[in-house]
Amino acid sequence: MALSFTLEQLAAEIGGTFTGDGSIALTGLSPLDAAVEGQLTFLTNPKYAKMAETTQASAILTEKPLQGVPKPFLLVSNPYAKLPRIIQLFHPAIKADPGIQEGAWVHPKATVDSSATIYPGVAVGKGAKVGARSILYPGVFLGAEAVVGEDCILYSNVTVREKCCLGNRVILQPGVVIGGDGFGFAPDKGTYEKFPQVGNVVLDDDVEIGANTCVDRAALGSTRIGKGTKIDNLVMVAHNVVIGENTIIVSQVGISGSTHVGNNVIMAGQVGLAGHLKIGDRVILAARTGVMEDIPEPGIYWGAPSSPMAVEMKNVAAYRQLPDLVKRLRRLEKVIEKLGKREEA
């Protein structure tokens, strides 16, 4: 049975106000061009304001009423930030049944809170701990003495190796590997001696990591990801990297060993960082930026090697003129050659 909320109820749930008939029933949420009568839609980007004039939705979530649109409005100062709460209302999470289910293996010396859910196919090693209300889906491996905090979700085929620690409300999407060996080898007369990776990984509270991302354990000490940081799919975080709080890292980023990243940093897709660097707070790295040296100051950087965005845009503009400049140079060379022949004559 579909859930239904009145416009007035939704306003109360998200701390907003409304215009129009507060008693109208809304049974779902859809984009402007897909919404039908009885649904709520949303306008979070002014670019799509024209679509609001023709939407079939019964009400619109936005910041201010739209002139010429005869619809009820659900009004909040930051509509995009309120969407998650509304989605949760219409699509509540499926509740897991607490307990260790048949087909799971838990070492006798592991500790699993009675309110946690351990699905079939999970393996929990000696001395490991799983906190209250955490959920481990099929195929999860939790190594010896690993710790999972409260209200965590580890989706299928996640690996958390020995002695790694997860805080509270950590979410690991399918295929994440936490605590694989760092890529450490000492060259010796044409061969490579493996450097033991005896550290761990620490994920602070509210970290989320996307599918098939790898965070390597430290050679010594800890690889650490700070509170509230969100990492996308297919990201590589090498050994002894330290990432600050509330940082965003988009897919296919690679961070080399022992690099320190500050708070509130944004790395767009395919950014690459060399090792042993320091990236300051509030730095933004545009897509495919290659970072070869420290970036201590906040700002937007781009290019390989990285430069301030304004500088790199000038470089790109000049680069695009090169074909024409080459043609002009060749014409000038021919003119100079002719002049030289005249002087010789």
C-alpha positions in Angstrom: 0.0 0.0 0.0 1.4 3.4 -1.0 2.2 5.8 1.8 0.3 9.1 1.8 1.0 12.5 3.4 -0.8 15.7 3.3 1.0 18.9 2.2 0.6 20.2 5.8 2.1 17.0 7.2 5.1 17.2 4.9 5.7 20.8 5.9 5.8 19.9 9.5 8.1 16.9 8.9 10.8 19.1 7.1 10.3 22.3 9.0 8.9 24.2 6.1 5.7 26.2 5.2 3.2 25.8 2.4 0.8 27.7 0.2 -2.6 26.5 -1.1 -4.6 23.6 0.2 -2.7 21.9 3.0 -5.0 18.9 3.1 -4.2 17.6 -0.4 -2.9 14.0 -0.2 0.5 13.2 -1.8 1.5 9.6 -2.5 5.0 10.0 -3.9 7.8 12.2 -5.2 8.9 12.5 -8.9 10.9 14.9 -11.1 9.1 17.7 -12.8 8.7 16.0 -16.2 7.6 12.6 -14.7 5.3 13.6 -11.9 1.6 12.8 -12.1 -1.4 14.1 -10.3 -1.2 13.1 -6.6 2.6 13.4 -6.4 5.0 16.0 -5.1 7.7 17.3 -7.4 10.6 19.6 -6.7 12.5 22.6 -8.2 16.0 22.8 -6.9 17.7 24.2 -10.0 16.4 27.5 -11.6 17.4 26.0 -15.0 14.3 23.9 -14.9 11.8 26.6 -13.8 10.1 26.5 -17.2 9.2 22.8 -16.7 7.3 23.8 -13.5 4.7 25.5 -15.6 3.6 22.3 -17.3 4.2 19.7 -14.6 1.3 17.4 -13.7 2.3 17.2 -10.0 -0.2 18.3 -7.4 2.4 20.3 -5.4 6.0 21.6 -5.8 8.8 21.7 -3.3 10.8 24.9 -3.9 12.3 27.9 -2.1 9.7 30.6 -3.2 6.3 30.4 -5.0 6.6 30.6 -8.8 4.8 33.4 -10.5 2.2 32.1 -13.0 2.2 28.5 -11.6 -1.2 27.8 -10.0 0.0 25.0 -7.7 0.3 24.5 -4.0 3.9 25.0 -2.9 6.0 23.3 -0.1 8.5 26.0 0.8 11.9 25.6 2.5 15.2 27.6 2.3 17.2 24.8 0.9 14.9 22.4 -1.1 17.7 20.1 -2.2 18.8 19.4 1.4 15.3 18.5 2.4 14.8 16.0 -0.4 16.5 13.1 1.4 14.1 13.4 4.3 11.0 13.4 2.0 12.3 10.4 0.1 12.8 8.5 3.3 9.2 9.3 4.3 7.8 7.9 1.0 10.3 5.0 0.9 11.1 3.9 4.4 14.1 1.5 4.7 13.3 -2.2 5.0 13.9 -3.3 8.5 16.3 -6.1 9.1 15.6 -8.9 11.5 18.2 -8.7 14.3 20.4 -11.7 15.1 22.9 -14.0 13.6 21.1 -15.9 10.8 21.7 -19.5 9.7 24.6 -19.8 7.3 26.7 -17.0 9.0 30.0 -17.9 10.7 30.9 -16.0 13.8 34.0 -16.9 15.8 33.2 -17.8 19.4 35.5 -15.0 20.7 33.8 -12.4 18.5 31.3 -9.9 20.0 28.1 -9.2 18.1 25.4 -6.9 19.7 22.0 -8.6 20.0 20.4 -5.9 17.9 22.8 -6.3 15.0 21.9 -8.3 11.9 24.4 -10.9 10.4 23.1 -12.4 7.2 24.0 -15.8 5.8 27.5 -16.0 4.2 29.1 -13.5 6.6 32.3 -14.4 8.3 33.3 -12.6 11.6 36.8 -13.3 12.8 38.3 -13.9 16.3 38.0 -10.9 18.6 36.0 -8.8 16.1 33.2 -6.6 17.3 29.9 -5.6 15.7 27.9 -2.7 17.3 24.2 -2.1 18.0 21.8 -2.1 15.0 24.6 -2.6 12.4 23.8 -4.8 9.4 26.3 -7.1 7.6 24.9 -8.4 4.3 25.8 -11.7 2.7 29.5 -12.2 1.7 30.9 -9.7 4.2 34.2 -10.6 5.7 35.3 -9.1 9.1 38.8 -9.9 10.0 40.3 -10.7 13.5 39.9 -7.8 16.0 38.2 -5.6 13.4 35.6 -3.2 14.9 32.3 -2.1 13.4 30.5 0.6 15.3 26.8 1.3 15.8 24.2 1.7 13.0 26.7 0.7 10.2 25.7 -0.9 7.0 28.1 -3.2 5.2 26.7 -4.4 1.9 27.4 -7.6 0.1 31.0 -8.7 -0.5 32.6 -6.0 1.7 36.0 -6.9 3.2 37.2 -5.3 6.5 40.5 -6.8 7.3 42.1 -7.5 10.7 42.3 -4.7 13.3 40.5 -2.1 11.1 38.0 0.1 12.9 34.8 1.6 11.7 33.0 4.4 13.6 29.2 4.8 13.9 26.8 5.1 10.9 29.5 4.1 8.4 28.1 2.8 5.1 30.2 0.6 2.8 28.7 -0.2 -0.6 29.2 -3.6 -2.3 32.8 -4.7 -3.0 34.6 -2.2 -0.8 37.9 -3.4 0.6 39.1 -1.8 3.8 42.6 -2.7 5.0 44.1 -4.5 2.0 47.9 -4.4 2.1 49.5 -1.1 1.0 51.7 -1.3 -2.1 55.0 -1.3 -0.3 58.1 -3.0 -1.7 61.8 -2.3 -1.0 64.1 -2.6 -4.1 67.1 -4.9 -3.5 69.5 -5.8 -6.3 66.9 -5.9 -9.0 64.2 -7.6 -6.9 61.6 -6.3 -4.5 61.2 -7.2 -0.9 57.6 -6.9 0.5 57.4 -4.3 3.2 55.0 -5.7 5.9 51.8 -3.7 6.2 51.1 -4.0 9.9 49.0 -0.9 10.5 45.3 -0.5 10.1 42.5 1.7 8.6 40.3 3.9 10.8 37.0 5.3 9.4 35.4 7.9 11.6 31.7 8.4 12.1 29.3 9.0 9.2 31.8 8.0 6.5 30.3 6.5 3.3 32.4 4.6 0.7 31.2 3.6 -2.8 31.3 0.3 -4.5 34.6 -1.3 -5.3 36.7 1.4 -3.6 39.9 0.3 -1.8 41.4 1.8 1.3 44.8 0.3 2.1 46.0 -0.4 5.6 49.0 1.6 6.8 52.5 0.1 6.8 52.8 1.4 10.3 50.1 3.4 12.2 46.8 4.1 10.5 45.3 5.1 7.2 42.5 7.4 8.4 39.3 8.9 6.9 37.7 11.7 8.9 34.1 12.2 10.1 31.5 12.8 7.4 33.7 12.2 4.4 32.0 10.7 1.4 33.9 8.6 -1.2 32.5 7.5 -4.5 32.9 4.2 -6.5 36.2 3.0 -7.8 38.5 5.2 -5.7 42.0 4.2 -4.5 43.3 5.4 -1.1 46.8 4.2 -0.5 48.6 3.3 2.8 49.1 5.9 5.5 46.9 8.5 3.7 45.0 10.8 6.1 41.8 12.5 4.8 40.0 15.1 6.9 36.4 15.7 7.7 33.5 16.3 5.3 35.5 15.8 2.2 34.0 14.7 -1.1 36.0 12.3 -3.4 34.4 11.4 -6.7 35.0 8.3 -8.8 38.3 7.1 -10.1 40.4 9.3 -7.9 43.8 7.9 -6.8 45.6 9.1 -3.7 49.2 8.0 -3.3 50.7 6.9 0.0 51.3 9.2 3.0 49.4 12.1 1.5 47.4 14.3 3.9 44.1 15.8 2.7 42.3 18.5 4.7 38.7 19.2 5.7 35.9 20.1 3.2 38.0 19.3 0.2 36.4 18.3 -3.1 38.1 16.1 -5.7 36.2 15.6 -9.0 36.5 12.5 -11.1 39.9 11.0 -12.1 42.0 13.3 -9.9 45.4 11.9 -9.1 47.7 12.8 -6.2 51.3 12.0 -5.9 52.6 10.7 -2.5 53.7 12.5 0.6 51.7 15.7 -0.3 49.7 18.1 1.9 46.4 19.4 0.6 44.8 22.2 2.7 41.2 22.8 3.8 38.6 23.8 1.3 40.7 23.0 -1.8 38.7 22.0 -4.9 40.4 19.9 -7.5 38.6 19.9 -10.9 38.2 16.7 -13.0 41.5 15.0 -14.1 43.7 17.3 -12.1 47.2 15.9 -11.5 48.7 17.1 -8.2 52.5 16.9 -8.0 53.1 19.3 -5.1 51.5 20.6 -1.9 48.4 22.9 -2.2 48.1 24.7 1.2 45.7 27.5 0.2 41.9 27.2 -0.5 40.8 27.6 -4.1 39.9 25.8 -7.3 42.8 24.0 -9.1 42.9 22.3 -12.4 45.3 20.7 -14.9 48.3 18.4 -14.8 50.4 19.5 -13.1 47.8 21.4 -11.1 47.5 25.2 -11.3 44.9 27.7 -10.0 41.9 27.4 -12.2 42.2 30.9 -13.7 45.8 30.3 -14.7 45.1 26.9 -16.3 42.1 28.3 -18.2 44.5 30.8 -19.8 46.9 28.0 -20.6 44.1 26.0 -22.3 43.1 29.0 -24.3 46.6 29.5 -25.5 47.0 25.8 -26.3 43.9 25.9 -28.5 45.6 28.7 -30.6 48.7 26.6 -31.3 47.6 25.2 -34.7 46.9 28.7 -36.0 50.2 30.0 -34.5 52.1 27.2 -36.2 50.6 28.1 -39.6 51.5 31.8 -39.0 55.0 30.8 -38.0 55.6 28.7 -41.1 54.3 31.6 -43.3 56.8 34.0 -41.5 59.6 31.5 -42.0 58.9 31.4 -45.7 58.9 35.2 -45.9 62.2 35.4 -44.0 63.7 32.8 -46.3 62.7 34.8 -49.4 64.1 38.0 -47.8 67.4 36.2 -47.1 67.7 35.0 -50.7 67.2 38.5 -52.0 69.9 39.8 -49.7 72.3 37.1 -50.9 71.5 38.0 -54.5 
